[in-house]
Amino acid sequence: MSHEKKIATPDNDGRRVLLYLSLAGVVGLVLWTVVKTELRVRELVAQGFTDVAIDSARNHAYFPLFGSLLGAAVMIGVVVTVKRFLRAKG
């Protein structure tokens, strides 16, 4: 293995920009879901719904969000591991 420093190339800069855009998209999705859900919860409270309905609204919004983020993180880890394995063999 070589321990040389990587030289910044336009390709690396493009990957960095893509990474930052992806992270901004994920943060935006999370914030949008939280704001939308809490506005819905506020509506339910104003209409007089019980805590059960409010908890259900939150659960139906947050559990899929956390599941998708966890699934994406696991798949990224799997892809990185497979790429490293294939590079080491080849």
Order of alpha helices (4+ residues) and beta strands (2+ residues): alpha-alpha
